[in-house]
């Protein structure tokens, strides 16, 4: 069967994957995800109706965000696991329909609500459930933009919920978006407003997760992170979920097994709470896409707490040492189910890791990070003085995602070419393109300030707002801050929508614009926000820095 997916930056030919996902997703997996999303839209429509009557169900909220999260790029490749999500979605839909009828709530005529199906119906229902079921390309692009933003916000909401932080407004934004994109009569203008509404929900979701992480583990602080290895066996933890990191560190204490961070889990090193664990080693490797090489040399076990898993090569030696949690799943690996309290038992991982050799060293040195909003605002007097005296000319926000494409070398070259009076503000795995470069500092302020994970792009907004107030400016767009953001998947999409909702203009994004930005959609975004794609390093330095 054929498929159609264009939700990530590396989509085939820049237009859409039709035979097999560049990510490794098979057509039958893609079609299952389409059926799951269609059913989940029905759940969201019903729960939104119930919310208006004060009768929404929290377990429905959780099921919705988990369904969205598991369909994010590089999260779930397991068809059996997706079939389970599909069955639960249809069962929840039936329960919510019954609850609406009991409450006397009139249910509008949405096909997403009425459809009944089984997981094995995924192929025959693809013309109804798939992306191409919307024939108008502009509406299709805007609907998917809103849905992809909802996926990103759902991921952040799930991490926050794991720490017992929840906000009904975040769930309401996500579910209202899924309801509105299901309307047959929705217009392009309404969809543009809906996209910004999702951006508002993204701001709320990132603020919630920031409160959850810092309220539980303290404010990130300036930290030097070792990128070498120790002599004990190791477990490498990847992804974003800090509760999972806490549980793994607690359960490995005293076992003789060290814990290393990987890719987006690197910022876990910056939280003061985790520094009490002597076996919390450094960061191993680079961004997510290099794992098929770097996992071969790590030698130990691997725990995936969220998306960014890549299908191992056929001859990979480490597949049987990979463990997944939550919405992440991969055939041939091990899945650890959560207990009733949402926790995980890592005893099997630890036992296996004890019999593994120590990691092979692939690099030496250290990287510095921990520049989230609390830490940078503490440095504000010094930074303001450096700006006023002309020693810092521009801040360049280079947040977002890394990816496989050779064109992403642009971001390394851009960082190297920046004038020495410019400072990079970063968050997300895009930083691996330049966080190990010898870029130096400006009177003790490093020229790469890493705020943390992709969701910590919220920190960059808080920093900009604090500087705006300090300089008594009317708009963040009046600050000496420019935006050159790399995107890959749906969490970068919600960051972009959040920035647009906050009124940030003149954003450059790349390495390519999303395939779902039709010419007319792009025209609207350019007119409203002056959004554009990257060009060459020389041209962009001239446009962003030297203008």
N, C-alpha and C positions, 0 to 999 in steps of 0.2 A: 504494500500500500504506500501511497505518497503521504507527505505531511506538509505542513506549512508553519514555520516558526521564525519570527524575527525579533525576539525579545532581547537578544544580546548584541553586543557590538561586533562580534565575530561571525555573524550570520553569513551564510554562503553567498559569495559574489556581491555582498553588501545589500542584498535584496530579500533573502529569506531561505532557510534550509528546507529543502523539499524531498530529499532522498534519505538523509540521515543528518542529525545535528552535528555541527562542528564540535560541539561539546561532547559528543559521543552518544547522545540520546537517539534511540531507535524510533522509527515511525509509530510502532505500536505503543511505545511509552508516551510519545507526544500526544497521540490520540486519547489515551487514558487521561492525561493531564487536561486536555480540552473538555472531556466529559466531566471530570471532577470540578473544573472551574464553572462549567455550566450549571451543574447541580448546586454548587456552592453559591452561585448568584441567586438561585431559588431560595436557599436557606437565608441569605442576607436580606432578600426582599421581605420575607416573612418576619424575620427578627426585627427588621426596621419598622414594620407595621406594628408589631407588638411593643416596640420601644415607645412609639408615639402614645400607646395606651398604658405605659408604665409596666409592661408585662414581659419584657425581653428576657431571654435566658442567657445566663453567663456561659453555660456549657456550649451554647450555640456560638457565642462570640469566640470562644477558644477554638471550636472546630473550624470556624471560618478562617481565623488567622493561621491555623496550622495547615489548612488546605492551600491557602495562598502561598505560605512559606515553602511548602514541600514542592511547589511547582516553579520556584525560583531556579535560575540557571545553576547547574552543578550542585544540586541538593539531593535529588532522588532519582535513581536509575532503576529501581526495583519494581517490576510490574505487579508482583504479588502485594507489595506494600501499598501501591497506588490503588489496587483493587479494594483493599481494606478501607482506604480513605473514601472511595466512591460509595461503598455500601453504607458507611456511616453517614455520609452526606444525604443519601436518599432516605435513610431511616430518620434522620433529624428533620428533614423536610416534611415527612409525613406527620411527625409529632408536632411541629410548629403549625402546620395546616389545621390540625385538630384543635390546637390551643386557640388559634385565631377564631375558629368557628364557635368554640365554647364561649369566647369573649364577645361574640357578636361583631367581629371585625370583618368588614367586606374586603375580600381579596381581589385586587384587580386582575385582569386577564393577562398574565405573563406566561409565555411558554416555558420559561425556566422553572416556574412553580408547578406547572401541570405535568411536565415530562416525568415518566416513570421508566426506569431502565436498570439493567444489570451491567456489571463491569464488562462482560463479554460483548456488549452491544457497542463498544467504543468505535469499531470500524464503520458500521452501517450508519451511526449517528454523526460521524465527522462532518458531513455537509451542513448539519444543523449546529453542532457545537464548536466547530473549528473557527479560527480567526477569519477565514475567507467567507464565512457565512454573512458577514456585513459586506455588501457589494460596493457601497460608496467608499472609495479609498480614503477620502478626507475624514469621514466619520469613523472609518475603521482605525485610522492612525490615531485619532484623538481618543477613541474608546480604549484602544490598547495602551496609550500613554497613561490614561487614568488608571487602568487595571494594573499596569506595571508599577505605578506609584503606590497603589494599594498593596501590592505584593511587598514592596520595600518597607512600607509602614507596618505591615503585618509582622515582618521579621523582627522589627524593633519592639513591637508590642509584645511578642512572644518572649523575648529576652527579659523584658521588664516584668512580665507576669510570672516568670520563673523565680523572680526575686520578690514576689508578692506586691508588686506595684502595678496598679491598673487604673485606667481612666476611661469612663464610659464614653467620653467625647471622642476618644481615639477610635473605639469600636464603631461609634455612630458615623464618623467620617468614612471609614472603610466600607461599612455596609450601605450607607447612602450612595456612595459612588457605584458599588456593584448593582444597586437597584436602578440608578439613573442610566447607566450604560445599557441596561436591559430594555429601556423604553424604545418602542418602535418609532415614535414621533419626535425624538429628541433632535434638536437642530445643531448645526456646527457652532453657532454662537453659544448655545447652552453648554456644549461640550467644552469649549474653551474656558468658560466659567467653572465648569466641573473640575477641570484639570487644576485650576488654581485653588479650588476648594480642597482637593486632595493634597495640594501643597501645604495648605493650612493644617490639615490633619498630620502631615509629615512633621511639621514644626512641633506639634503637640506630642507626637510619638517620640521624637528625638529628645525633647525636654523631659518626658517621662522616663525614658531609659537613662538619661543623664542623672536624674534624681535617684533612680534605682541603683545604678552602679556606684555613684559617689556616696549615697546614703548608706550603702551596705559596706563598701570597701574603702571609703575615704577619698579625698581628692587626689588625682594623679599628681606626682611630684617629679621634679627633674631627676632623671635616672640614667645611669650609664649601664648599658646592657652588654654582657659578654656574648660574642658570636662564635667563640671557640667551643670546645667540648671538655667534659670531665672523663674520669676513668670508670664510672659506674655504668651499668645498663641503664637505658633510658626509655621513657615514654614521651612521645611528641604529641602535643595537643594543639589542634588547629580549629579555626572558626572564630566565634564571637562570644559564646555564652560564658560569663564569668562565674555563674553558680557551678557549672560543670567543672571549671578550673579549680574552684575552691574544694569541691568534693574530691577531685583527683589528688590534689595536694594533701588533703587531710588523710586520705586512705593510703597514700604511698609513704607517709611519714614513718621513718624508722625501718623501712623495708630494704634499704640499699639500692633503691631505684630512683634515679633523678628524673625530673620533669622539665621538658624543654617546650618553649612556645614556638609556634610556626605561623607565618603569614599574618592574618588579621588578629591572632591572639597575642602578638608581640606586645601591645599596649597593656596587657595584664601585668607585665613587668613594672609598670609605672605606679600601680596602686599600693599604698603603704601596707594594707592588710596582708598582702601576699609575701611581703619581705621577711616575715617571721619564719618562713619555711627554709631551712638551710639547704634542702635538696632541690629547691626551685632554681634550676640551672638557667642558662641563657637562652637565646633565640637561635634556632637552627634553620639555616637556609634562607630562602627568599620568598617571593610571591607565590601564590597558589599554583600557578601553571608550571612551575619547575619541579613539582613534587615527584613526577614519574622518574626523574633522575636522582633527586636528592634523597628520596625515601630509600633508595637502594643502598646508600652509604650510611644512613642513620642506624640501621641494623636492629633497632628496637621495635616497639609497638606504637600504634598511631590511634588517636582518638579524635573523631570529627564531631564537633558540637553544632555545626551549622553548615551552610553551603560552602562551596569551594573545594569539594572533593572531585577528583578527576579519575575516570576509569583507568585502572592500571593496564599497562601493556600486557599482551598475552604471555610474554616470557618474564613478567615481573616476579621477583622473589619474595615480595613483602605482602602480597594480597591477604594471606591468612593471618597477618598480624594487624589488620585494619579493623577498628571497631567504630560503629556509628551510633549516634544518639538521636532521639527526638524525630524530627522530620527528615533526617538524612538516612539514606539507605543505598546500598550498592550490592548487586549480586556477587556472591563469592566471599563477602566479608561477614563480620559478626555484628549483629544489632543487639544493643543492650536496652531492654525495655525499662521504662521508668517505673518506680514503685508508686504506691498510692499517694505519697507525699511529693512526687515529682523528682525524687532522688535516683541516683544510679549506683549500682554495686560494681566496682571496678576490680573485684578480686581476680577474675579470670584474666584480665589484662595484665595485672601486676604479676601473677604467677607466670604468665608467658614471658613477660619482659625480663624476669629474673634469670631466665635461661638464655638471654640474648647477649651477644658481645656489646661492648660500649660503642657509641657512635664513632664513625670515622671523621676526623677533622677535615672540613672543606674550606675553612677560612679562619683567620684569627683577627682579634681586635675587639672593638666595642662600638656601639652606636648610642647616641643620646636621644632621649625622648622625654615625654611627660609634660608637654606644654599645652595642657588643656586650659580652659578659660580661667579657672581659679589661680593656677600657677602664673599664667601670663598677666592677669590683672594685678597680681602681686608685684610683677615686674613693671607695671604700667608707668610709674614715674620715670624710670630709667628710659623706657622705650619712647615716651613722649618727649623727653629731652633730646634723644637721638634724632627724632623726627624734626623737632624744632631747630636743631643745630645743623640739619642737612646731612647728618651722618647715615641716616636711613632715608632713602628716597622713596622706595616703594615696598609694600608687602605684596607678594604674589601668592594667591591661593592656588595651590596645585594639589587639591584633594581628589579623591575618586579611586578608580580601580586600575589595576595592571592587567595585562593580557599578553597573549602569545605573539601577536602580529609584529613583524620586524619594524613596522612604522612607529611603534611605541618607543624606539630609540630616540625619537624626537624629544621626549620629556627629559631624558638624560642630557641631551645636547642643549636643550633650552636652559636647564639648570646650570650647566657649565658656562653658558654664554651670558648669563645674567650679570649685569654690572655688580661690582663688589659692594655697592651701597644698597643692595636689594636683599630682602629676607623672604624665604619661602615659608608659607603656612600650609601645613599638610595634614591630611587624615585619610585613612584607608590604605589599601595596599599599593596605590600608585607611588608611595614614597620609596618603594624598593628600587625605583629607577634612579634615585639620587641620594638616598639617605646614608650611603657609604662613601660618597664622594668627599674629598678633602676641601670643602667649601669655606671652612674657617668660621670666623665670628666677627661681630662688630662690637668692639669694646665689651667683650664677654657674652654678648647675645649671639647664640649660634645662628648661622644663616639658614638652617633648616629647623623649624620649630614644629615638631610632630605632636599633634593634639591627640592622636590615638586611632581608633577604628573608624570605619566609614560613618557610623552613626555619630561620631564625635565631630563631624562637620558642624554640628550644633555649637560646639565650642568656638569654632571660627566665627560663627554669627555673633555669639555673645562677646567675643573679643572685639569685633567690628563695632557692635553697639556701644561698648564701653569707650572705645576710642572716639566714636562720634560724639558722645556726651562730653568727653574730656575736652574736645576741641570746639564744643558748642556749635556743631554742624546740624543742618536740618535733615540731611540724608546720608546713609552709608555710602551712597554713590559719590559723595564729595570727599571721601577719605582717600589717602594715597594707597588704596588697595585695588588690585586688579585680579581677575579670575581666569585661570587657564586650567580647566578641569578635565580629567580623563574619565571616561565612563566605560563600563563593561556590562553590568547587569542591573537588576531592578532596584537595588538599594542606592545605586548612583542616580537612578531616575528620580527617586523620591527626594534625594538631596537637591537635585536640580529644581524640582517643582517647589520645594520649600524656599529656595533662594528666590525664585520668580515670585512666589506669593509675598515674600518680604520686600519685593520691589527692587531687588538687585538687578542692575543692567550691565550690558557690555560683557557678558560672559562668553569666553571662548571655550569650546568643548571639542573633544576629539578622542581618538585619532580620526574618526569619521562621525558624521551626524547619524542619528538613528534611522534605520530603514523605514520606520513608521512615520517619520517626518516627510509627508508628501510636500511637493512644492508650495501648495496653498497653506498647509499647516506651518511650514517653515516661514512663509511670508508673514503670517500673523505674529509668530514669535519674534521675528526680526523687527517688525513695526512696533510691537509693544515693548520689547526688552532689548533690542539690538543684539540678539543671540547670533553667534556665528561659529564657524568651525575654524580649526587651526589651519595655518598655511605652511610657511617655512619658518625656521627658527629666526632667521634674519628679519623677515617681515614682521613677525609677531613681537620680537624685541622692540622693533621700531614703533609698532602700533601701541603696545601695552606699556612700554617703559619710557620710550624717548619722545612720546607725543607731547 
